[in-house]
Amino acid sequence: MSKQPGQFPYTRGIHETMYRSRLWTMRQFAGFASAEETNKRFRYLLEQGQTGLSVAFDLPTLMGCDADESASLGEVGKCGVAISSVEDMEALFAGIPLDQVSVSMTINSPAPVLFAMYLVVAERQGVSRDRLSGTLQNDILKEYSAQKEFIYPPRPSMRFAVDAMEFSVRHVPKFNPVSISGYHIREAGSTAAEELGFTLRDGIEYVEWLVARGLAVDEFAPRLSFFFNSHNNFFEEIAKFRAARRLWATTMSDRFGAKDERSWKLRFHAQTAGCSLTWQQPHNNVARTALQALAAVLGGAQSLHTNSLDEAFALPSEAAVITALRTQQVIAHESGITNTPDPFGGSEYVERLTDEIESEAREIIGKIDAMGGMVPALEKGYPQARIAESSYKFQKTVEAGEQVIVGVNRFVEKEEKPIPLLKIDREVERRQREKIVKLRARREPKAHRDALSRLLACAQGETNLMPDVLDAVRALATVGEICGTLKGAWGAHYETPSV
């Protein structure tokens, strides 16, 4: 049996008492339509007992585009909230004290830009940077292997992401500047062990780049966080989380020589598996989500999002969101599983699964090390090919009926009643476009032009970009203008299809 919870290498949990002393943060992912409408949803969720905010951005924002660009047509506010300027960000958090609420932002390629907007909003609220807490996803590596929401080539993208990490370590000490994400790797079709191996190797890559910046590992490692998928195979998921902690602890201690025990402890947010949700018999998704959430809690998550039953169709409705949040609250307060840390520790099956997943993940990390690191591995297409192969194999088992999906390939209903869905008014896009036009008309042209010129010069050099991004934000430059300026220095990235 592994050592006790709170003891290196933390297989059984990073805290001795785990949830007996403090529950996980219940952080529901939310964002749709305009900043003003999402602000209302945020306030509602906080009133219902949610303990942290998690921002979902729409596709144009995720891709560094403004709402009035041709590429944004039909997508504004659809999969998250539309943010084009610091004024949108200010409306998003209106009436929400940023020194009292932890905020997570799920954004990657333009993450430093949105982080800068968040920091400027804090300035306007009179909140000092040392009082801000939360997490910036800012995990660009997994975009190339899984989610594909990249703008620039990998190497300048890494520079930009690491600039934000370095800036946060030095100036925003309570903020987690990266959430190293396996979630999207799993959603793209990887196995549990592949999710763990690729994610931790991404983490190793960030550590190496930060050390190369001259930062001591114990200076930043305590602020690194992780984001994992919690999928359907109940025991496998619990074992994956246990293996993740053990593998990260030994990596930080042995490979990087970290001395601070906070650097050894893998802290993670979990989200239930979006790819497991079905539009057939959608109420079955409540059961799936409950089991997946239970696995995340039994695996020792520090923060959790539970998916809503209607997310296979659209953004979640208010009623579905509350059911998802109540699922966490029932687990926390009615199930009794918080009474003891790692209740499955010592189980022969769980311990064996933990060892097996760790072994396979180590093998993946070793292969990537042999390629020279994660950036060269991505350039060779190794993670992409392996994830695609696993996805293909899984789909074949579903089509053959070997893997049962309840309501899809077994226990099927011929006729199903429709469920109410959240619909985004097309007026959202028109209003967002109008806001940008008005902002451009009243900002100070010289200050705006000079700020973007300094940003371009900085991007062509080697110094940290964050001070110039902050200046551009203060000059009311938009997301699209800032990202377009950087594209002028670095070019755009287009993935080469593999045959």
C-alpha positions as CSV (number, residue, x, y, z in Angstrom):
1,M,0.0,0.0,0.0
2,S,1.2,3.5,-0.8
3,K,2.3,6.0,1.9
4,Q,-0.4,8.0,3.8
5,P,-2.1,11.0,2.2
6,G,0.1,14.1,2.4
7,Q,3.3,12.1,2.2
8,F,5.7,12.1,-0.7
9,P,5.1,11.0,-3.5
10,Y,1.4,11.9,-2.7
11,T,-0.2,8.9,-4.5
12,R,-3.0,9.0,-1.9
13,G,-3.5,12.8,-2.0
14,I,-1.5,16.0,-1.6
15,H,-3.0,16.8,1.8
16,E,-3.1,14.7,4.9
17,T,-6.8,15.2,5.6
18,M,-8.0,16.0,2.1
19,Y,-11.7,16.9,2.0
20,R,-12.2,16.4,5.8
21,S,-10.7,19.9,6.2
22,R,-11.6,21.5,2.9
23,L,-13.9,20.6,0.0
24,W,-12.8,20.9,-3.6
25,T,-13.6,24.1,-5.4
26,M,-16.9,23.7,-7.3
27,R,-16.1,25.7,-10.4
28,Q,-18.7,25.4,-13.2
29,F,-17.5,26.4,-16.7
30,A,-19.7,29.3,-17.9
31,G,-19.9,31.8,-20.7
32,F,-22.3,32.6,-23.5
33,A,-23.5,35.5,-25.7
34,S,-22.4,38.9,-24.3
35,A,-20.3,39.8,-21.3
36,E,-23.3,41.3,-19.7
37,E,-25.4,38.1,-20.0
38,T,-22.5,36.0,-18.8
39,N,-22.1,38.3,-15.8
40,K,-25.7,37.5,-14.8
41,R,-25.0,33.8,-15.0
42,F,-21.8,34.2,-12.9
43,R,-23.8,36.1,-10.2
44,Y,-26.5,33.4,-10.3
45,L,-24.0,30.6,-9.9
46,L,-22.3,32.3,-7.0
47,E,-25.7,32.8,-5.3
48,Q,-26.3,29.0,-5.8
49,G,-23.2,28.0,-3.9
50,Q,-20.5,27.9,-6.6
51,T,-17.2,28.7,-5.1
52,G,-15.1,29.9,-8.1
53,L,-15.7,31.2,-11.6
54,S,-14.6,29.6,-14.8
55,V,-14.8,31.5,-18.0
56,A,-15.7,30.0,-21.4
57,F,-14.8,32.2,-24.3
58,D,-16.4,32.0,-27.8
59,L,-14.5,30.7,-30.8
60,P,-13.6,34.1,-32.3
61,T,-12.0,35.0,-29.0
62,L,-10.2,31.7,-28.7
63,M,-8.8,32.2,-32.1
64,G,-7.7,35.8,-31.5
65,C,-10.4,37.4,-33.7
66,D,-12.7,40.3,-33.1
67,A,-16.4,39.9,-33.5
68,D,-16.5,42.1,-36.7
69,E,-14.0,40.0,-38.6
70,S,-15.3,37.8,-41.5
71,A,-13.9,34.7,-39.8
72,S,-16.2,35.4,-36.8
73,L,-19.4,35.4,-38.7
74,G,-22.0,33.2,-37.1
75,E,-19.8,32.2,-34.2
76,V,-20.0,35.3,-31.9
77,G,-21.2,34.3,-28.4
78,K,-22.1,30.7,-29.5
79,C,-19.6,28.5,-27.6
80,G,-18.8,31.0,-24.9
81,V,-18.7,34.7,-24.1
82,A,-17.6,37.2,-26.7
83,I,-14.6,39.3,-25.5
84,S,-13.1,41.8,-27.9
85,S,-11.7,44.5,-25.6
86,V,-10.9,45.4,-22.0
87,E,-14.3,47.0,-21.8
88,D,-16.0,43.7,-22.5
89,M,-13.8,42.1,-19.8
90,E,-14.8,44.9,-17.4
91,A,-18.5,44.2,-18.1
92,L,-17.9,40.4,-17.6
93,F,-16.8,41.0,-14.0
94,A,-19.0,44.0,-13.1
95,G,-19.9,43.8,-9.5
96,I,-17.7,40.8,-8.8
97,P,-14.8,41.7,-6.5
98,L,-11.7,40.1,-8.0
99,D,-9.9,40.0,-4.7
100,Q,-12.6,37.8,-3.3
101,V,-13.4,35.4,-6.1
102,S,-11.0,32.9,-7.8
103,V,-11.2,33.1,-11.6
104,S,-10.2,30.5,-14.1
105,M,-9.9,31.4,-17.8
106,T,-10.0,28.6,-20.4
107,I,-8.1,30.2,-23.2
108,N,-4.7,29.3,-24.9
109,S,-3.2,30.9,-28.0
110,P,-4.4,34.5,-27.0
111,A,-4.2,33.7,-23.3
112,P,-1.6,36.4,-22.4
113,V,-3.9,39.0,-24.1
114,L,-7.0,38.0,-22.1
115,F,-4.8,37.8,-18.9
116,A,-3.6,41.3,-19.6
117,M,-7.3,42.5,-19.9
118,Y,-8.1,40.7,-16.6
119,L,-5.2,42.5,-14.9
120,V,-6.3,45.9,-16.3
121,V,-9.8,45.3,-15.0
122,A,-8.3,44.5,-11.6
123,E,-6.4,47.8,-11.8
124,R,-9.7,49.6,-12.5
125,Q,-11.3,47.9,-9.5
126,G,-8.4,49.1,-7.3
127,V,-7.3,45.5,-6.6
128,S,-3.6,44.9,-6.4
129,R,-2.0,42.0,-8.3
130,D,-0.9,40.2,-5.2
131,R,-4.6,39.8,-4.2
132,L,-5.7,38.1,-7.4
133,S,-6.2,34.3,-7.4
134,G,-7.2,31.9,-10.1
135,T,-5.8,30.0,-13.1
136,L,-5.0,30.9,-16.7
137,Q,-5.1,27.8,-18.9
138,N,-2.4,29.1,-21.3
139,D,-1.4,25.6,-22.3
140,I,-0.4,26.0,-25.9
141,L,1.3,22.7,-26.4
142,K,-1.9,20.6,-26.2
143,E,-3.4,22.8,-28.9
144,Y,-1.1,21.3,-31.5
145,S,-1.7,17.7,-30.4
146,A,-5.5,17.9,-29.6
147,Q,-7.7,21.0,-29.6
148,K,-6.2,22.7,-32.6
149,E,-7.0,26.3,-31.6
150,F,-3.6,27.7,-32.4
151,I,-2.7,30.9,-34.2
152,Y,1.1,31.0,-34.4
153,P,3.8,28.4,-35.0
154,P,4.8,26.3,-32.0
155,R,8.0,28.0,-31.0
156,P,6.8,31.7,-30.9
157,S,3.6,30.4,-29.3
158,M,5.7,28.8,-26.5
159,R,7.6,32.1,-26.1
160,F,4.3,34.0,-25.7
161,A,2.9,31.5,-23.2
162,V,6.0,31.4,-21.1
163,D,6.2,35.2,-21.1
164,A,2.8,35.2,-19.3
165,M,4.0,32.5,-16.9
166,E,7.2,34.4,-16.1
167,F,5.3,37.7,-15.6
168,S,2.7,36.0,-13.3
169,V,5.4,34.4,-11.2
170,R,7.1,37.8,-10.7
171,H,4.1,40.1,-10.4
172,V,0.9,38.1,-9.7
173,P,2.1,35.6,-7.1
174,K,-1.2,33.9,-6.2
175,F,-2.3,33.2,-9.7
176,N,-1.6,29.9,-11.5
177,P,-0.2,31.0,-14.9
178,V,-0.8,27.7,-16.7
179,S,-3.2,24.8,-16.4
180,I,-1.4,21.9,-18.1
181,S,-4.3,20.2,-19.7
182,G,-4.9,16.6,-20.5
183,Y,-8.6,17.2,-20.8
184,H,-8.6,18.0,-24.5
185,I,-6.1,15.2,-25.2
186,R,-8.6,12.8,-23.8
187,E,-11.5,14.4,-25.6
188,A,-9.5,14.0,-28.9
189,G,-9.5,10.2,-28.3
190,S,-6.5,9.3,-26.2
191,T,-6.4,6.5,-23.6
192,A,-6.1,7.4,-19.9
193,A,-2.4,6.5,-19.9
194,E,-1.8,8.6,-23.0
195,E,-3.6,11.5,-21.5
196,L,-1.3,11.3,-18.5
197,G,1.9,10.8,-20.4
198,F,1.4,13.6,-22.9
199,T,0.1,16.0,-20.2
200,L,3.0,15.5,-17.8
201,R,5.5,15.8,-20.7
202,D,3.9,19.1,-21.6
203,G,4.4,20.1,-18.0
204,I,8.1,19.1,-18.2
205,E,8.5,21.2,-21.3
206,Y,7.1,24.3,-19.5
207,V,9.4,23.7,-16.6
208,E,12.4,23.4,-18.9
209,W,11.5,26.7,-20.7
210,L,11.0,28.6,-17.4
211,V,14.3,27.3,-16.0
212,A,16.0,28.5,-19.2
213,R,14.6,31.9,-18.4
214,G,16.7,31.9,-15.3
215,L,13.9,31.1,-12.8
216,A,14.6,28.7,-10.0
217,V,12.3,25.7,-10.2
218,D,11.0,26.3,-6.6
219,E,10.3,29.9,-7.6
220,F,7.5,28.8,-10.0
221,A,6.6,25.1,-9.6
222,P,4.2,25.6,-6.7
223,R,2.0,27.7,-9.1
224,L,1.8,25.1,-11.8
225,S,-1.6,23.4,-12.0
226,F,-3.1,20.6,-14.1
227,F,-6.5,19.9,-15.7
228,F,-7.6,16.4,-16.3
229,N,-10.6,14.6,-17.9
230,S,-12.7,12.4,-15.7
231,H,-14.0,9.7,-18.0
232,N,-16.3,6.6,-17.8
233,N,-14.0,3.8,-16.5
234,F,-14.4,4.5,-12.8
235,F,-11.5,2.7,-11.3
236,E,-9.1,3.5,-14.2
237,E,-9.8,7.2,-13.7
238,I,-9.1,7.0,-9.9
239,A,-5.9,5.2,-10.7
240,K,-4.9,7.8,-13.3
241,F,-5.1,10.6,-10.8
242,R,-3.1,8.7,-8.2
243,A,-0.5,7.9,-10.8
244,A,-0.3,11.5,-11.9
245,R,0.6,12.7,-8.4
246,R,3.3,10.1,-7.9
247,L,4.8,10.6,-11.3
248,W,4.9,14.4,-11.0
249,A,6.4,14.3,-7.5
250,T,9.2,12.1,-8.5
251,T,9.8,14.0,-11.7
252,M,10.1,17.3,-9.9
253,S,12.3,15.9,-7.2
254,D,14.6,13.7,-9.3
255,R,14.7,15.3,-12.7
256,F,14.6,19.0,-11.6
257,G,15.9,18.9,-8.1
258,A,13.0,20.8,-6.6
259,K,13.4,21.1,-2.8
260,D,10.2,22.8,-1.8
261,E,7.5,20.2,-1.2
262,R,4.9,22.5,-2.8
263,S,6.8,21.9,-6.1
264,W,6.3,18.2,-5.8
265,K,2.5,18.3,-5.3
266,L,0.4,18.0,-8.4
267,R,-2.7,20.1,-8.0
268,F,-5.5,19.5,-10.5
269,H,-8.9,20.6,-11.7
270,A,-11.1,17.9,-13.3
271,Q,-14.0,18.1,-15.7
272,T,-16.3,15.3,-16.5
273,A,-16.0,13.9,-20.0
274,G,-17.8,16.0,-22.6
275,C,-17.1,13.4,-25.3
276,S,-19.0,10.8,-23.3
277,L,-22.3,12.9,-23.4
278,T,-24.9,11.8,-25.9
279,W,-27.7,13.7,-27.6
280,Q,-29.7,10.4,-27.5
281,Q,-31.5,10.0,-24.2
282,P,-29.8,13.1,-22.8
283,H,-31.0,12.5,-19.2
284,N,-28.6,9.5,-19.1
285,N,-25.8,12.2,-19.1
286,V,-26.7,13.0,-15.5
287,A,-25.8,9.5,-14.4
288,R,-22.6,9.6,-16.5
289,T,-21.6,12.9,-15.0
290,A,-22.3,11.8,-11.4
291,L,-20.1,8.7,-11.9
292,Q,-17.3,10.7,-13.5
293,A,-17.5,13.4,-10.8
294,L,-17.3,10.7,-8.1
295,A,-14.2,9.3,-9.7
296,A,-12.6,12.7,-9.7
297,V,-13.3,13.3,-6.1
298,L,-12.1,9.8,-5.1
299,G,-9.0,10.5,-7.2
300,G,-8.3,13.7,-5.1
301,A,-9.2,16.6,-7.3
302,Q,-8.8,20.2,-6.0
303,S,-11.4,21.7,-8.3
304,L,-14.2,20.2,-10.3
305,H,-16.6,21.1,-13.2
306,T,-19.6,18.8,-13.8
307,N,-21.0,18.9,-17.3
308,S,-24.7,19.5,-18.0
309,L,-27.1,17.0,-19.5
310,D,-27.8,19.2,-22.6
311,E,-24.2,19.9,-23.6
312,A,-24.2,17.4,-26.5
313,F,-26.7,19.8,-28.1
314,A,-25.7,23.3,-27.1
315,L,-24.5,25.5,-24.3
316,P,-26.1,24.5,-21.0
317,S,-29.4,25.9,-20.0
318,E,-29.7,27.4,-16.5
319,A,-31.8,24.5,-15.2
320,A,-29.2,22.0,-16.5
321,V,-26.3,23.9,-15.0
322,I,-28.0,23.8,-11.6
323,T,-28.5,20.0,-11.8
324,A,-24.8,19.7,-12.6
325,L,-23.8,21.9,-9.7
326,R,-26.2,20.0,-7.3
327,T,-24.6,16.8,-8.4
328,Q,-21.3,18.0,-6.9
329,Q,-23.1,19.2,-3.8
330,V,-24.8,15.9,-3.2
331,I,-21.5,14.1,-3.5
332,A,-19.9,16.5,-1.1
333,H,-22.6,16.6,1.5
334,E,-24.6,13.4,1.3
335,S,-22.4,10.6,0.1
336,G,-20.0,10.3,3.1
337,I,-17.0,9.8,0.8
338,T,-15.3,13.0,2.1
339,N,-14.9,11.4,5.6
340,T,-11.6,9.7,4.7
341,P,-8.8,10.5,2.2
342,D,-8.2,8.0,-0.7
343,P,-10.7,5.4,0.4
344,F,-9.6,3.0,-2.4
345,G,-5.9,3.1,-1.3
346,G,-4.8,-0.4,-0.6
347,S,-7.2,-1.9,-3.0
348,E,-5.3,-4.6,-4.9
349,Y,-7.1,-3.6,-8.2
350,V,-6.6,0.2,-7.8
351,E,-3.0,-0.1,-6.8
352,R,-2.2,-2.4,-9.7
353,L,-4.0,0.0,-12.1
354,T,-2.1,2.9,-10.7
355,D,1.2,1.1,-11.3
356,E,0.2,0.1,-14.9
357,I,-0.9,3.6,-15.9
358,E,2.3,5.2,-14.4
359,S,4.5,2.7,-16.3
360,E,2.8,3.4,-19.7
361,A,3.0,7.2,-19.0
362,R,6.7,7.0,-18.2
363,E,7.3,5.1,-21.5
364,I,5.5,7.9,-23.4
365,I,7.6,10.6,-21.6
366,G,10.8,8.6,-22.4
367,K,9.9,8.5,-26.2
368,I,9.3,12.3,-26.2
369,D,12.6,12.9,-24.4
370,A,14.4,10.9,-27.0
371,M,12.9,13.1,-29.7
372,G,14.4,16.2,-28.0
373,G,11.3,17.4,-26.2
374,M,7.6,18.1,-26.8
375,V,8.0,20.8,-29.4
376,P,10.1,18.6,-31.7
377,A,7.7,15.7,-31.0
378,L,4.8,17.9,-32.1
379,E,6.7,18.9,-35.2
380,K,7.2,15.2,-36.0
381,G,3.5,14.5,-35.4
382,Y,4.0,11.8,-32.8
383,P,1.4,12.8,-30.2
384,Q,-1.1,13.7,-33.0
385,A,-0.7,10.3,-34.7
386,R,-0.9,8.3,-31.5
387,I,-4.0,10.1,-30.3
388,A,-5.7,9.6,-33.7
389,E,-4.9,5.9,-33.6
390,S,-6.4,5.4,-30.2
391,S,-9.5,7.4,-31.2
392,Y,-10.0,5.2,-34.3
393,K,-9.6,2.0,-32.3
394,F,-12.2,3.2,-29.7
395,Q,-14.7,4.1,-32.4
396,K,-14.3,0.7,-34.0
397,T,-15.3,-1.0,-30.8
398,V,-18.4,1.2,-30.5
399,E,-19.4,0.4,-34.1
400,A,-18.9,-3.3,-33.5
401,G,-21.0,-3.2,-30.3
402,E,-18.1,-4.3,-28.2
403,Q,-18.2,-1.0,-26.3
404,V,-21.7,-0.3,-25.1
405,I,-23.0,3.3,-25.2
406,V,-26.4,3.2,-23.4
407,G,-29.1,4.8,-25.6
408,V,-26.8,4.8,-28.6
409,N,-25.9,1.3,-29.6
410,R,-27.9,-0.5,-27.0
411,F,-31.2,0.2,-25.2
412,V,-32.2,2.6,-28.0
413,E,-35.5,4.4,-28.0
414,K,-37.2,4.9,-31.4
415,E,-38.8,8.2,-30.5
416,E,-37.4,10.7,-28.0
417,K,-39.0,13.9,-26.6
418,P,-37.0,17.1,-27.3
419,I,-35.5,18.9,-24.3
420,P,-35.5,22.7,-23.8
421,L,-32.2,24.3,-25.1
422,L,-30.4,27.6,-24.6
423,K,-30.5,29.5,-27.8
424,I,-28.2,32.5,-28.6
425,D,-30.0,35.4,-30.1
426,R,-28.4,36.5,-33.4
427,E,-28.7,40.1,-32.1
428,V,-25.7,39.3,-29.8
429,E,-23.4,39.3,-32.8
430,R,-24.8,42.6,-34.2
431,R,-24.5,44.3,-30.8
432,Q,-20.9,43.1,-30.3
433,R,-19.9,44.4,-33.7
434,E,-21.4,47.8,-32.9
435,K,-19.5,47.9,-29.6
436,I,-16.2,47.5,-31.4
437,V,-17.0,50.2,-34.0
438,K,-17.9,52.7,-31.2
439,L,-14.7,51.8,-29.2
440,R,-12.5,52.4,-32.2
441,A,-14.2,55.7,-32.9
442,R,-13.5,57.2,-29.4
443,R,-10.1,55.8,-28.4
444,E,-7.0,58.0,-28.7
445,P,-5.5,57.1,-32.2
446,K,-1.9,57.9,-31.4
447,A,-1.7,56.1,-28.1
448,H,-3.3,53.0,-29.8
449,R,-1.0,53.2,-32.8
450,D,2.2,53.7,-30.7
451,A,1.2,50.8,-28.3
452,L,0.9,48.3,-31.2
453,S,4.1,49.6,-32.8
454,R,6.0,48.9,-29.5
455,L,4.4,45.5,-29.3
456,L,5.5,44.6,-32.8
457,A,9.0,45.6,-32.1
458,C,9.0,43.6,-28.9
459,A,7.7,40.5,-30.7
460,Q,10.5,40.8,-33.2
461,G,13.0,40.9,-30.3
462,E,13.4,38.6,-27.2
463,T,12.1,40.6,-24.2
464,N,9.0,39.7,-22.2
465,L,5.9,40.8,-24.2
466,M,3.5,41.2,-21.2
467,P,4.3,44.9,-20.4
468,D,3.7,45.8,-24.0
469,V,0.5,43.7,-24.2
470,L,-0.7,45.5,-21.1
471,D,0.0,48.9,-22.6
472,A,-1.9,47.9,-25.8
473,V,-4.9,46.8,-23.7
474,R,-4.9,50.1,-21.8
475,A,-4.8,51.9,-25.2
476,L,-8.1,50.0,-26.0
477,A,-6.5,47.7,-28.6
478,T,-8.8,44.8,-29.3
479,V,-8.0,41.1,-29.1
480,G,-7.9,40.9,-32.9
481,E,-5.6,43.9,-33.3
482,I,-3.1,42.6,-30.7
483,C,-3.1,39.0,-32.1
484,G,-2.9,40.4,-35.6
485,T,0.2,42.5,-34.7
486,L,1.9,39.4,-33.3
487,K,0.9,37.4,-36.4
488,G,2.7,40.1,-38.4
489,A,5.9,39.3,-36.5
490,W,5.6,35.5,-36.3
491,G,3.3,34.4,-39.1
492,A,0.4,32.0,-38.8
493,H,0.5,28.2,-38.3
494,Y,-1.3,25.8,-40.6
495,E,-1.2,22.1,-39.7
496,T,0.1,19.7,-42.4
497,P,-2.3,16.8,-42.7
498,S,-0.8,13.4,-42.2
499,V,-1.6,10.7,-44.8
